[in-house]
Amino acid sequence: MPSNPPPPQTLVNSLASLQAPPTRRSIVSWVDAAGEHTVQLQDRTLVGSAAESAIVIADPTVSRLHAEFHFDERGLWVRDLGSRNGTFVENVMVREARIETGSKIRMGGTTLKLGSEMTTEVGPQFWPAHRFGPLVGGSASMRRLFASLARFAATDLSILIQGETGTGKELIARAVHDASPRKQGPFVIVDCAAVPDALFESELFGHVKGAFTSAVAAREGAFEAADGGTVFLDEIGELPIAMQPKLLRVLESRTVRPVGSSEHRRVDVRIVSATHRDLRTMVNAGAFREDLYFRLAGVPILVPPLREHPEDIPLLVETILGRVPPPELLAATANRPWLGNVRELRNFIERARAVGPQQALQMGGQASTPETTTTSQTAEGASAVTSALKSVAFKQSFREFRDAWLEIGEREYLTRLLTQHSRNISGAAREAGLDRTYLHRLVRKHLL
Ligand SMILES: Nc1ncnc2c1ncn2[C@@H]1O[C@H](COP(=O)(O)OP(=O)(O)OP(=O)(O)O)[C@@H](O)[C@H]1O
């Protein structure tokens, strides 16, 4: 593994070498119950309502394996696979037909429009499986994401993961590390939202004994601890502006200088960072350095919110539950906004395990914003807990029951604590006897 810093031009070149010259590709666009979609066609592209299809159409009038697009030397074809409601090209029912840019293809009640676009993408556009390491997802957007992760994990390029809270950014960072040649090396997480400004430099680069008053012993920073592996900079948008040039210098020189030391130490790390913010708008607002942004975003990855790929919910529920979910649980997860994304879905499933889907729904799993968390809601939460306890379905193991109730109790405690302290984390942590960093994590975990 190269330990010397790749100069920016090399970074650009190595990215360019992964890209093919622009070519024209066929795309189809459609609107269904899950929203608007555009997908690039491969040599053979299966279309249906089954989650395993390359193009998944959320429409019950579309058969699970409805039709196939395929190319041959004469052009692009659509072939009906014996679907229930048929495939139509310009309103004529077809078994197989050649189609061209602009053609309208109707499958059941959904119309797909054929278009084209210039692209430089190479490699498999869709990951062939519904899993990538610990991540699950069979939707087109997740399988496209998995294909990018697989492709870039093998490189040493810096990856910037952007997505709403609970979309799986940390899990993605781990999956990238595990799929990379550095997988035997360490994976070190720095939660930039939880590090006090004064300790940032020491947290990242370490310090020598006596570097500052509380430095009673030398301490290794995250970069040295991750030597040979990956540093995951979570919530990178919270990195104080004063730290940004220091981080940039380390990324450029691939050396760190612990606080209080004059010695520069060489480190060999891969950087993966994540944020729920749009760093580009922060750059425009002067809150984030443009040069650092480009250093971090060698490969920008956008993780879709759960509401944009609701077809993945059943698979996620099954994975979280560890077995085929009962129909009433699946029904309870449908048509909800899931503002807290997969984390909120996980919390909901854990509550539903303890009290059943209906009670879990009544207890409210939706993310509440600071502005909307009121004392009356807290009281409602408390009575919901009390009534939920009365109707516990003692179906699961003791361990599952206990864990689910701990979650409920934890959330209730934190809600009251934060309300009492007007969301002042330091004050709340003091009263609760918790470390501020830990409280911060709990608050994020429960979407409070
Ligand atoms: N695609 C997925 N497959 C399986 N589990 C997932 C997936 N995405 C997220 N999760 C689960 O959802 C929860 C939240 O994921 P994670 O902590 O990675 O989100 P995040 O985007 O980093 O959140 P935050 O921005 O709040 O830190 C975790 O329990 C994680 O295991």
The ligand as an SDF file (V2000), in Angstrom:
LIG
                    3D

 31 33  0  0  0  0  0  0  0  0999 V2000
  -28.9540   -0.7520    4.2720 N   0  0  0  0  0  0  0  0  0  0  0  0
  -29.0060   -1.1570    5.5440 C   0  0  0  0  0  0  0  0  0  0  0  0
  -29.0710   -2.4660    5.8270 N   0  0  0  0  0  0  0  0  0  0  0  0
  -29.1370   -2.9050    7.0980 C   0  0  0  0  0  0  0  0  0  0  0  0
  -29.1360   -2.0910    8.1770 N   0  0  0  0  0  0  0  0  0  0  0  0
  -29.0640   -0.7820    7.9540 C   0  0  0  0  0  0  0  0  0  0  0  0
  -28.9830   -0.2450    6.6310 C   0  0  0  0  0  0  0  0  0  0  0  0
  -28.9190    1.1000    6.7270 N   0  0  0  0  0  0  0  0  0  0  0  0
  -28.9390    1.3980    8.0310 C   0  0  0  0  0  0  0  0  0  0  0  0
  -29.0170    0.2770    8.7890 N   0  0  0  0  0  0  0  0  0  0  0  0
  -29.1170    0.2220   10.2620 C   0  0  0  0  0  0  0  0  0  0  0  0
  -29.7490    1.4360   10.6660 O   0  0  0  0  0  0  0  0  0  0  0  0
  -29.1300    1.9680   11.8240 C   0  0  0  0  0  0  0  0  0  0  0  0
  -28.5670    3.3410   11.5390 C   0  0  0  0  0  0  0  0  0  0  0  0
  -27.4500    3.2070   10.6610 O   0  0  0  0  0  0  0  0  0  0  0  0
  -26.1580    4.1390   10.7930 P   0  0  0  0  0  0  0  0  0  0  0  0
  -25.8210    4.3950   12.2240 O   0  0  0  0  0  0  0  0  0  0  0  0
  -25.1030    3.5640    9.9190 O   0  0  0  0  0  0  0  0  0  0  0  0
  -26.7830    5.4750   10.1580 O   0  0  0  0  0  0  0  0  0  0  0  0
  -26.0850    6.9080    9.9670 P   0  0  0  0  0  0  0  0  0  0  0  0
  -26.5230    7.3940    8.6280 O   0  0  0  0  0  0  0  0  0  0  0  0
  -24.6120    6.7980   10.2130 O   0  0  0  0  0  0  0  0  0  0  0  0
  -26.7970    7.7570   11.0930 O   0  0  0  0  0  0  0  0  0  0  0  0
  -26.3080    9.1810   11.7610 P   0  0  0  0  0  0  0  0  0  0  0  0
  -26.1870   10.1560   10.6390 O   0  0  0  0  0  0  0  0  0  0  0  0
  -27.4420    9.5260   12.6670 O   0  0  0  0  0  0  0  0  0  0  0  0
  -25.0240    8.8920   12.4660 O   0  0  0  0  0  0  0  0  0  0  0  0
  -28.0970    0.9620   12.2580 C   0  0  0  0  0  0  0  0  0  0  0  0
  -28.6970    0.0900   13.1920 O   0  0  0  0  0  0  0  0  0  0  0  0
  -27.7690    0.2200   10.9800 C   0  0  0  0  0  0  0  0  0  0  0  0
  -27.3220   -1.0730   11.2670 O   0  0  0  0  0  0  0  0  0  0  0  0
  1  2  1  0
  2  3  1  0
  2  7  2  0
  3  4  2  0
  4  5  1  0
  5  6  2  0
  6  7  1  0
  6 10  1  0
  7  8  1  0
  8  9  2  0
  9 10  1  0
 10 11  1  0
 11 12  1  0
 11 30  1  0
 12 13  1  0
 13 14  1  0
 13 28  1  0
 14 15  1  0
 15 16  1  0
 16 17  2  0
 16 18  1  0
 16 19  1  0
 19 20  1  0
 20 21  2  0
 20 22  1  0
 20 23  1  0
 23 24  1  0
 24 25  2  0
 24 26  1  0
 24 27  1  0
 28 29  1  0
 28 30  1  0
 30 31  1  0
M  END
$$$$
